[in-house]
Amino acid sequence: MAENKSAYIENWDVENKEFWEREGKKIANRNLWISIPSLLMGFAIWLMWGMITTQMKNLGFDFTTEQLFSLVAIAGLSGATLRIPASFMIRIAGGRNTIFLTTALLMIPALGTGMALMDPHTPYWVFQLMALLSGIGGGNFACSMSNISTFYPKSQQGYALGMNAGLGNFGVTTMQILIPLVMTVGIFGAVAGDPMVLKTASGTLLGRIEAGSETWIQNAAFVWLLFLIPLAFAGWFGMNNLNVVTPNPGHPLSAFTKIIGLYAIALVTAVVGIYAMGLIGMWLALPLTIILTVVALRLIPGSIQPNIKNQFRIFSNKHTWSMTVLYILTFGSFIGFSAALPLSITVIFGKMMQVGADGELIRVVNPDAPSALTWAWIGPFVGALIRPVGGWISDKVGGSIVTQIISLVMVAASVATGYVMMQAYNSANPNEYFMPFMVLFVVLFAASGIGNGSTFRSIGVIFDQQLKGPVLGWSSAVAAYGAFIAPKVLGAQINAGTPEVAMYGFAVFYAVCLVINWWFYLRKSAEIYNP
C-alpha cells in the first residue's frame, strides 16, 4: 500500500485562533465528516444482533430465548472490551491509520454473519463467533472519539464530540430501520441465497408482515458491505495523522500490526470473560475481563509499551473514575437499552396471560402483538438526534448541571417503566400498555442522549489535551458494558417473570450517579466546579 506523506500533519495548534481559522478548521471538519459515517457503521454492525435475533425468533431458528439474548450480550461484551485497547490506538498508530483499518475490519463480521444466516442449521458457536467479531464495531467508538478530540479546540469540544458521537450513534437507528426493510427483498439476487419463510409475524417501519411471508435475513449483514468499502477508501485518502499527537506511528503496515495485535488481546480476554460467566457469574466475570485486558496491555513488550504506560496515567486521577461512572449513566444506558429493547418488546408483548384449562394463568401467543422491527428504532433515534443538543447546551451552561437534571429524569422514568413492564407482562391485554411503555423508553433515551453530550463536554473541560483522549476512550469502554449488562439483566428478569426488577435496579444506580455528580462537580467546595 503506497504511503501518502500529505496524510501527516506536523504543526497543529488549534488553540491558536489564527491557525484555527486559517487551516485548522478545514482539516478538522474533513476528518470529522469521514469519521462520522465510519463510526455509524461501527454502531450498526455492533448492535445489529438485537434485530437479527428478533428475526431469528420469528423464523423459528432452533435456539432458546436465553441463547438469543446471549448473542446480543456477547456482542456487547466484546465491543466494550475492545474499547479498552482502542482508547490507546491513536497515540500508538495514528488517527488516519486507525480509523481506516478499524473500519475495514468491519467487513469480516458483516460478511461472516450474512453467510451464517443463509442456513438455519448453522451451529450456535458460529453465531457466537460472529457476535464476538461484531464487537469490533463497538471498540471503534473509543478510537474515533479519542481521534476527533485532538482536532478541535476546547471551546468546540462539545460540538465536535457531540456531532461525532451523536451522528455516529445514528448507526443504531439506521440499522434498526434498514435491516427490516432489506430483509423483505432479495436485493443481492442468487449470490445471497434463498429466502426463508416467517413462522410468526414480523414487521418493518412501514407496518406488519404476516407469518408465511418470505424474508432474506442474511441481508441484515450483507447490506453493510455496500457502505464499508467506499468508507475505507475515504478514510485512507481523506484523513490525517497528527504528529503532535502520534510522534512515531511508523509505516502504515507497522501501525496496522499494532492495531490488530491490540484488538486480538481484547478478543481473547472477552472470550475468557464469556467463559467465566458460566463459572463465577456475570458480576464477577465483568471486572475480571476488564482487569485481564488492562494487565495484558500493560505486559505487552516492545516499542508500544512506553506509549501504553504513559496513557495509564489516567488511572491515578480520581476524575477518571467519577466521569467513568457518569458515562455509564448516559452512554451505558443508551447502548444497553438499544441492544435489549427489540427482544424485550418481542418477549413482553408477544404473549399475554390467559386462564388455562386447569384454572392456572398461562402465557399464550398474542395475535396482535406489536412488532419490535416496527417500533424499536424510535428510542435510539431520539437519543442520537438529541445528543449534539446536549453538547451545545453544556457548552453554554456547563456539563455537570445538565448531567444532574437528566439523572433525576432517568430515576423517575426507570421506576415508571418498570411498573408498566410488570403490568404488561401479567396482562390479558398487554397491547394497552405498549404506548406508555414506548413513551417512557423514549424519555429514557432522550435523557441519556442529552447526558452523553454533557458528560463528553465535562471530560473536555476537566482533562488536558494529552489526557482527555485516553479518558474518553476508557470511560466509553467501561460504559459500553451496558450493551452486555442490559440484555443479560433484562433477559434474566423477563424469563423470571419480573421485568420490573431490572428497571428498579437501574433506577437505584441512577440515584447513586446523581450523588456522585453533585459531590465532584456541583458542590461549591468541589475541586472542579463545573456548573
C-alpha positions as CSV (number, residue, x, y, z in Angstrom):
1,M,0.0,0.0,0.0
2,A,1.5,3.3,-1.1
3,E,2.2,5.8,1.6
4,N,0.8,9.3,1.4
5,K,3.1,11.8,3.1
6,S,0.5,14.6,2.9
7,A,-1.6,12.5,5.4
8,Y,0.9,13.5,8.1
9,I,0.4,17.0,9.7
10,E,3.5,18.3,11.6
11,N,2.2,21.5,13.1
12,W,-1.1,21.6,14.9
13,D,-2.2,24.3,17.4
14,V,-5.9,24.6,17.4
15,E,-6.0,26.8,20.5
16,N,-4.3,29.5,18.3
17,K,-7.3,31.3,16.7
18,E,-5.3,32.4,13.7
19,F,-4.1,28.9,12.9
20,W,-7.6,27.5,13.5
21,E,-9.3,29.9,11.1
22,R,-6.5,29.7,8.5
23,E,-6.2,25.9,8.1
24,G,-7.2,24.0,11.3
25,K,-10.9,24.3,10.9
26,K,-11.0,22.9,7.3
27,I,-8.8,19.9,8.2
28,A,-10.7,19.2,11.4
29,N,-14.1,19.3,9.7
30,R,-12.9,17.0,6.9
31,N,-11.7,14.4,9.4
32,L,-14.9,14.7,11.4
33,W,-17.2,14.1,8.4
34,I,-15.3,11.0,7.4
35,S,-15.2,9.8,11.0
36,I,-19.0,10.2,11.5
37,P,-20.2,7.6,8.8
38,S,-17.3,5.3,9.7
39,L,-18.5,5.3,13.4
40,L,-22.1,5.0,12.2
41,M,-21.1,1.7,10.5
42,G,-19.4,0.5,13.7
43,F,-22.6,1.1,15.8
44,A,-24.7,-0.6,13.1
45,I,-22.7,-3.8,13.0
46,W,-22.1,-3.9,16.7
47,L,-25.8,-3.6,17.6
48,M,-27.3,-5.4,14.7
49,W,-27.8,-8.6,16.8
50,G,-30.8,-7.1,18.6
51,M,-32.7,-7.0,15.3
52,I,-31.2,-10.2,13.8
53,T,-32.1,-12.3,16.9
54,T,-35.6,-10.9,16.8
55,Q,-36.0,-12.2,13.2
56,M,-34.3,-15.5,14.1
57,K,-37.0,-16.0,16.6
58,N,-39.7,-15.1,14.1
59,L,-38.1,-17.6,11.6
60,G,-38.0,-20.4,14.2
61,F,-34.3,-20.8,14.5
62,D,-33.7,-23.7,16.9
63,F,-32.3,-21.5,19.7
64,T,-33.8,-20.6,23.1
65,T,-34.8,-17.0,24.1
66,E,-31.9,-17.1,26.5
67,Q,-29.4,-18.1,23.8
68,L,-30.7,-15.3,21.5
69,F,-30.3,-12.7,24.3
70,S,-26.8,-14.2,24.9
71,L,-25.8,-13.4,21.3
72,V,-26.8,-9.8,21.8
73,A,-24.8,-9.8,25.1
74,I,-21.7,-11.4,23.6
75,A,-21.5,-8.6,21.0
76,G,-22.0,-6.1,23.8
77,L,-19.2,-7.6,26.0
78,S,-16.8,-7.9,23.1
79,G,-17.4,-4.3,21.9
80,A,-16.9,-2.9,25.4
81,T,-13.7,-4.9,26.0
82,L,-12.3,-3.9,22.6
83,R,-12.7,-0.3,23.6
84,I,-10.1,-0.6,26.2
85,P,-7.1,-1.1,23.8
86,A,-8.9,1.1,21.2
87,S,-8.6,4.1,23.5
88,F,-4.8,3.9,23.2
89,M,-4.6,3.3,19.4
90,I,-4.5,6.9,18.3
91,R,-1.4,7.7,20.3
92,I,0.3,4.5,19.1
93,A,-0.8,4.1,15.5
94,G,-2.1,7.5,14.3
95,G,-5.7,8.7,13.6
96,R,-5.9,8.1,9.9
97,N,-4.2,4.6,10.1
98,T,-6.5,3.6,12.9
99,I,-9.8,4.8,11.5
100,F,-9.1,3.3,8.1
101,L,-8.2,-0.2,9.4
102,T,-10.8,-0.5,12.1
103,T,-13.5,0.5,9.5
104,A,-12.2,-2.0,7.0
105,L,-12.2,-4.8,9.7
106,L,-16.0,-4.5,10.0
107,M,-16.3,-6.3,6.7
108,I,-15.3,-9.5,8.4
109,P,-18.4,-9.8,10.7
110,A,-20.7,-8.3,8.0
111,L,-19.7,-11.0,5.5
112,G,-19.4,-13.8,8.0
113,T,-22.8,-13.1,9.7
114,G,-24.5,-12.9,6.4
115,M,-23.1,-16.3,5.3
116,A,-24.1,-17.9,8.7
117,L,-27.7,-16.6,8.4
118,M,-28.1,-18.2,5.0
119,D,-28.5,-21.6,6.7
120,P,-30.9,-22.0,9.7
121,H,-28.9,-25.1,10.7
122,T,-25.7,-23.1,11.2
123,P,-24.3,-24.2,14.6
124,Y,-24.7,-21.8,17.5
125,W,-21.0,-21.4,18.0
126,V,-20.7,-19.8,14.6
127,F,-23.2,-17.1,15.6
128,Q,-21.3,-16.7,18.9
129,L,-18.1,-16.1,16.9
130,M,-19.7,-13.6,14.6
131,A,-21.3,-11.8,17.6
132,L,-17.8,-11.7,19.2
133,L,-16.3,-10.2,16.0
134,S,-19.1,-7.7,15.7
135,G,-17.6,-6.2,18.8
136,I,-15.0,-4.6,16.6
137,G,-17.7,-2.0,15.7
138,G,-18.2,-1.2,19.4
139,G,-14.5,-0.9,20.0
140,N,-14.2,1.6,17.2
141,F,-16.0,4.2,19.2
142,A,-13.1,4.7,21.6
143,C,-10.5,5.4,19.0
144,S,-12.9,7.5,16.9
145,M,-13.7,9.8,19.9
146,S,-10.1,9.9,21.0
147,N,-9.1,10.9,17.5
148,I,-11.7,13.7,17.0
149,S,-11.0,15.2,20.4
150,T,-7.5,16.1,19.2
151,F,-8.7,18.0,16.1
152,Y,-10.8,20.7,17.9
153,P,-10.1,23.5,20.4
154,K,-11.6,23.3,23.9
155,S,-14.3,25.8,23.0
156,Q,-15.7,23.4,20.4
157,Q,-15.2,20.1,22.2
158,G,-19.0,19.8,23.0
159,Y,-19.8,20.4,19.3
160,A,-17.2,18.1,17.8
161,L,-17.6,15.2,20.2
162,G,-21.4,15.6,20.2
163,M,-21.6,15.5,16.4
164,N,-19.2,12.5,16.1
165,A,-20.9,10.5,18.8
166,G,-24.4,11.7,18.2
167,L,-24.5,11.2,14.5
168,G,-22.4,8.1,14.9
169,N,-25.0,6.8,17.3
170,F,-27.4,7.0,14.4
171,G,-25.9,3.7,13.3
172,V,-28.3,2.1,15.8
173,T,-31.3,3.8,14.3
174,T,-30.0,3.3,10.7
175,M,-29.6,-0.4,11.5
176,Q,-33.0,-0.8,13.1
177,I,-34.8,0.9,10.2
178,L,-32.7,-0.5,7.3
179,I,-32.4,-4.2,8.4
180,P,-36.1,-4.9,8.5
181,L,-36.5,-3.3,5.1
182,V,-33.7,-5.1,3.3
183,M,-34.8,-8.4,4.7
184,T,-38.1,-8.1,2.6
185,V,-36.4,-8.1,-0.8
186,G,-33.7,-10.3,-2.4
187,I,-31.6,-7.3,-3.3
188,F,-28.4,-9.4,-3.8
189,G,-30.0,-12.0,-6.0
190,A,-28.7,-15.5,-6.1
191,V,-25.4,-14.5,-4.6
192,A,-27.0,-14.1,-1.2
193,G,-29.0,-17.4,-1.2
194,D,-32.7,-18.2,-0.9
195,P,-35.3,-16.6,1.3
196,M,-36.8,-18.3,4.4
197,V,-40.5,-18.3,5.5
198,L,-41.6,-16.5,8.6
199,K,-43.3,-18.7,11.2
200,T,-44.6,-15.7,13.3
201,A,-45.4,-12.2,12.2
202,S,-42.7,-9.6,11.7
203,G,-42.6,-6.0,10.6
204,T,-40.8,-3.0,9.2
205,L,-41.1,0.7,9.6
206,L,-43.9,0.5,7.0
207,G,-46.0,-1.9,9.0
208,R,-46.7,-5.6,9.9
209,I,-45.5,-8.6,7.9
210,E,-47.6,-11.7,8.4
211,A,-46.4,-15.2,9.1
212,G,-45.8,-17.2,5.9
213,S,-44.1,-14.3,4.1
214,E,-40.6,-14.7,2.6
215,T,-37.6,-13.0,4.2
216,W,-33.9,-12.7,3.4
217,I,-32.5,-12.5,6.9
218,Q,-28.9,-12.7,5.5
219,N,-29.3,-9.3,4.0
220,A,-29.2,-7.9,7.6
221,A,-25.5,-8.4,7.5
222,F,-24.6,-8.3,3.8
223,V,-26.0,-4.8,3.3
224,W,-23.2,-3.1,5.3
225,L,-20.6,-4.1,2.7
226,L,-22.2,-1.6,0.3
227,F,-21.1,1.2,2.7
228,L,-17.9,-0.1,4.3
229,I,-15.9,-0.5,1.0
230,P,-16.2,3.2,0.0
231,L,-15.8,4.4,3.6
232,A,-12.5,2.5,3.9
233,F,-11.2,4.4,0.8
234,A,-12.4,7.7,2.2
235,G,-10.6,7.1,5.5
236,W,-7.3,6.3,3.8
237,F,-7.3,9.2,1.3
238,G,-9.1,11.8,3.3
239,M,-8.0,11.6,7.0
240,N,-4.8,12.7,8.7
241,N,-2.3,11.6,11.3
242,L,-1.3,14.4,13.7
243,N,2.4,14.2,14.5
244,V,1.9,16.3,17.7
245,V,-0.4,13.5,19.0
246,T,1.4,10.5,17.4
247,P,5.1,11.4,17.1
248,N,6.1,8.0,15.7
249,P,3.2,5.9,14.2
250,G,5.7,4.1,11.9
251,H,4.9,2.8,8.5
252,P,1.2,2.0,8.0
253,L,1.8,-1.7,7.9
254,S,3.6,-1.4,11.3
255,A,0.7,0.7,12.6
256,F,-1.8,-1.9,11.3
257,T,0.1,-4.7,13.1
258,K,-0.2,-2.8,16.4
259,I,-3.9,-2.2,15.9
260,I,-4.6,-5.9,15.1
261,G,-2.5,-7.0,18.0
262,L,-4.3,-4.8,20.5
263,Y,-7.7,-6.0,19.3
264,A,-6.6,-9.6,19.3
265,I,-5.6,-9.3,23.0
266,A,-9.0,-7.9,23.9
267,L,-10.9,-10.6,21.9
268,V,-9.0,-13.3,23.9
269,T,-9.9,-11.6,27.2
270,A,-13.5,-11.2,26.1
271,V,-13.7,-14.9,25.4
272,V,-12.3,-15.6,28.8
273,G,-14.9,-13.3,30.3
274,I,-17.7,-15.1,28.4
275,Y,-16.5,-18.5,29.7
276,A,-16.0,-17.1,33.2
277,M,-19.7,-16.1,33.3
278,G,-20.7,-19.7,33.5
279,L,-18.4,-20.4,36.4
280,I,-18.5,-17.3,38.6
281,G,-21.5,-15.3,37.4
282,M,-21.8,-12.0,35.4
283,W,-20.9,-9.5,38.1
284,L,-17.6,-11.2,38.9
285,A,-16.8,-12.0,35.2
286,L,-17.1,-8.4,34.1
287,P,-14.5,-6.9,36.4
288,L,-12.3,-9.9,35.7
289,T,-12.5,-9.3,32.0
290,I,-11.6,-5.6,32.4
291,I,-8.6,-6.4,34.8
292,L,-7.3,-9.1,32.5
293,T,-7.4,-6.8,29.5
294,V,-5.6,-3.9,31.3
295,V,-3.0,-6.3,32.7
296,A,-2.4,-7.9,29.3
297,L,-1.9,-4.5,27.7
298,R,0.5,-3.5,30.4
299,L,2.6,-6.6,29.8
300,I,3.0,-6.0,26.0
301,P,6.7,-6.0,25.2
302,G,8.4,-3.8,22.6
303,S,8.2,-0.2,21.4
304,I,4.5,0.4,22.1
305,Q,4.9,-0.3,25.8
306,P,6.1,3.3,26.7
307,N,3.1,4.8,25.0
308,I,0.7,2.5,26.8
309,K,2.4,3.1,30.1
310,N,2.2,6.8,29.6
311,Q,-1.6,6.6,28.9
312,F,-2.1,4.6,32.1
313,R,-1.5,7.9,34.0
314,I,-5.3,8.4,33.7
315,F,-5.9,5.7,36.4
316,S,-4.3,7.7,39.1
317,N,-6.7,10.6,38.5
318,K,-9.9,10.3,40.6
319,H,-11.8,12.3,38.0
320,T,-11.2,9.4,35.5
321,W,-13.3,7.2,37.8
322,S,-16.0,9.7,38.6
323,M,-16.5,10.5,34.9
324,T,-16.5,6.8,34.0
325,V,-19.4,6.2,36.4
326,L,-21.3,9.2,34.9
327,Y,-20.7,7.9,31.4
328,I,-22.1,4.6,32.4
329,L,-25.2,6.5,33.4
330,T,-25.5,8.1,30.0
331,F,-23.9,6.1,27.2
332,G,-24.2,2.8,29.1
333,S,-28.0,3.3,29.3
334,F,-28.3,4.4,25.7
335,I,-26.4,1.5,24.3
336,G,-27.8,-1.1,26.7
337,F,-31.4,-0.2,26.1
338,S,-30.7,-0.1,22.3
339,A,-29.4,-3.7,22.4
340,A,-32.1,-5.0,24.7
341,L,-35.2,-3.2,23.5
342,P,-36.1,-5.3,20.4
343,L,-36.1,-8.7,22.1
344,S,-37.8,-7.1,25.2
345,I,-40.7,-5.9,23.1
346,T,-40.9,-9.3,21.4
347,V,-41.0,-11.3,24.6
348,I,-43.1,-9.0,26.9
349,F,-45.7,-8.1,24.3
350,G,-45.5,-11.2,22.2
351,K,-47.5,-13.2,24.7
352,M,-50.4,-12.5,27.0
353,M,-51.9,-14.0,30.2
354,Q,-54.9,-16.4,29.8
355,V,-56.6,-18.8,32.2
356,G,-55.7,-22.4,31.3
357,A,-57.9,-25.5,31.4
358,D,-56.8,-26.2,34.9
359,G,-57.6,-22.7,36.1
360,E,-53.9,-21.6,36.2
361,L,-52.7,-18.5,34.5
362,I,-50.5,-19.2,31.5
363,R,-48.8,-17.1,28.8
364,V,-50.1,-17.6,25.3
365,V,-49.3,-16.0,21.9
366,N,-50.6,-12.5,21.5
367,P,-52.0,-12.5,17.9
368,D,-52.0,-8.7,17.7
369,A,-48.6,-8.1,19.3
370,P,-46.6,-5.0,18.1
371,S,-43.5,-5.9,16.1
372,A,-40.2,-4.9,17.5
373,L,-38.9,-4.4,14.0
374,T,-41.5,-1.6,13.5
375,W,-41.1,0.2,16.8
376,A,-37.6,-0.4,18.3
377,W,-35.8,2.3,16.2
378,I,-37.7,5.2,17.8
379,G,-35.9,5.4,21.1
380,P,-32.3,5.2,19.8
381,F,-33.3,7.7,17.0
382,V,-34.4,10.3,19.6
383,G,-31.3,9.6,21.8
384,A,-28.9,10.0,18.9
385,L,-30.7,13.0,17.5
386,I,-30.7,14.9,20.7
387,R,-27.1,14.2,21.7
388,P,-25.5,17.2,19.9
389,V,-28.1,19.3,21.6
390,G,-26.8,18.1,24.9
391,G,-23.3,19.1,23.9
392,W,-24.4,22.5,22.7
393,I,-26.4,23.3,25.9
394,S,-23.5,22.1,28.0
395,D,-21.1,24.5,26.2
396,K,-23.5,27.3,27.3
397,V,-24.4,26.4,30.9
398,G,-21.9,23.7,32.0
399,G,-21.9,19.9,31.6
400,S,-22.5,18.9,35.2
401,I,-25.7,20.8,35.7
402,V,-27.1,19.2,32.6
403,T,-26.0,15.8,33.8
404,Q,-27.7,16.4,37.2
405,I,-31.0,17.2,35.6
406,I,-31.1,14.2,33.3
407,S,-30.1,11.9,36.2
408,L,-33.3,13.0,38.0
409,V,-35.3,12.3,34.9
410,M,-33.8,8.9,34.5
411,V,-34.5,7.8,38.1
412,A,-38.2,8.7,37.7
413,A,-38.5,7.2,34.2
414,S,-36.9,3.9,35.1
415,V,-39.3,3.4,38.1
416,A,-42.3,4.2,35.9
417,T,-41.0,1.9,33.0
418,G,-40.6,-1.0,35.4
419,Y,-44.1,-0.6,36.7
420,V,-45.5,-0.5,33.1
421,M,-43.5,-3.6,32.1
422,M,-44.8,-5.5,35.1
423,Q,-48.4,-4.6,34.2
424,A,-47.9,-5.6,30.6
425,Y,-46.2,-8.9,31.3
426,N,-49.1,-10.0,33.6
427,S,-51.9,-8.6,31.5
428,A,-54.6,-10.4,29.4
429,N,-54.3,-7.4,27.0
430,P,-50.6,-6.2,27.1
431,N,-51.2,-4.0,24.0
432,E,-52.9,-1.4,26.1
433,Y,-49.6,-0.8,27.9
434,F,-47.4,-0.6,24.8
435,M,-47.7,3.1,24.1
436,P,-46.9,4.1,27.7
437,F,-44.0,1.6,27.6
438,M,-42.7,3.3,24.4
439,V,-43.1,6.8,25.6
440,L,-41.2,6.1,28.8
441,F,-38.4,4.4,26.9
442,V,-38.2,7.4,24.6
443,V,-37.8,9.6,27.7
444,L,-35.0,7.4,28.9
445,F,-33.3,7.5,25.5
446,A,-33.7,11.3,25.3
447,A,-32.3,11.9,28.7
448,S,-29.3,9.5,28.1
449,G,-28.7,11.2,24.8
450,I,-28.5,14.7,26.3
451,G,-26.3,13.3,29.1
452,N,-24.0,11.8,26.5
453,G,-23.3,15.3,25.2
454,S,-22.9,16.8,28.7
455,T,-20.5,14.2,30.0
456,F,-18.3,14.5,27.0
457,R,-18.3,18.2,27.4
458,S,-17.2,17.8,31.1
459,I,-14.4,15.5,30.1
460,G,-13.1,18.0,27.6
461,V,-13.1,20.7,30.3
462,I,-11.7,18.6,33.2
463,F,-8.7,17.0,31.4
464,D,-5.9,18.4,29.3
465,Q,-5.0,17.7,25.7
466,Q,-2.9,14.6,26.5
467,L,-5.3,13.0,28.9
468,K,-8.8,13.7,27.5
469,G,-8.4,11.3,24.6
470,P,-7.5,8.3,26.7
471,V,-10.1,9.3,29.4
472,L,-12.8,9.5,26.7
473,G,-11.7,6.1,25.4
474,W,-11.5,4.4,28.8
475,S,-14.8,5.8,30.1
476,S,-16.6,4.9,26.9
477,A,-15.1,1.4,27.1
478,V,-16.4,0.7,30.6
479,A,-19.8,2.3,29.8
480,A,-20.1,0.1,26.7
481,Y,-20.6,-2.9,29.0
482,G,-24.1,-1.6,29.2
483,A,-24.6,-3.3,25.9
484,F,-23.8,-6.5,27.7
485,I,-25.5,-5.9,31.1
486,A,-28.9,-4.6,29.9
487,P,-29.7,-7.7,27.6
488,K,-28.4,-10.1,30.3
489,V,-30.3,-8.4,33.2
490,L,-33.5,-7.8,31.3
491,G,-33.4,-11.2,29.7
492,A,-32.9,-12.9,33.1
493,Q,-35.7,-10.9,34.8
494,I,-38.1,-11.3,31.8
495,N,-37.5,-15.1,31.9
496,A,-38.2,-15.0,35.7
497,G,-41.5,-13.1,35.1
498,T,-40.2,-10.0,36.9
499,P,-39.0,-7.5,34.3
500,E,-39.7,-4.6,36.6
501,V,-36.8,-5.7,38.9
502,A,-34.3,-4.8,36.2
503,M,-35.6,-1.3,35.8
504,Y,-35.8,-0.7,39.5
505,G,-32.2,-1.8,39.8
506,F,-31.2,0.7,37.1
507,A,-33.1,3.5,39.0
508,V,-31.0,2.8,42.1
509,F,-27.8,3.1,40.1
510,Y,-29.0,6.4,38.5
511,A,-29.7,7.8,42.0
512,V,-26.1,6.9,43.0
513,C,-24.8,8.8,39.9
514,L,-26.9,11.8,41.0
515,V,-24.9,12.0,44.2
516,I,-21.5,11.4,42.6
517,N,-22.1,14.2,40.0
518,W,-23.1,16.6,42.8
519,W,-20.2,15.7,45.1
520,F,-17.5,16.1,42.5
521,Y,-18.7,18.9,40.3
522,L,-21.6,20.9,41.7
523,R,-20.7,21.4,45.4
524,K,-19.5,24.9,46.0
525,S,-16.3,23.5,47.6
526,A,-15.7,20.9,44.8
527,E,-12.2,20.8,43.4
528,I,-13.5,21.2,39.9
529,Y,-16.8,23.3,40.0
530,N,-18.4,22.7,36.6
531,P,-21.9,24.0,36.6
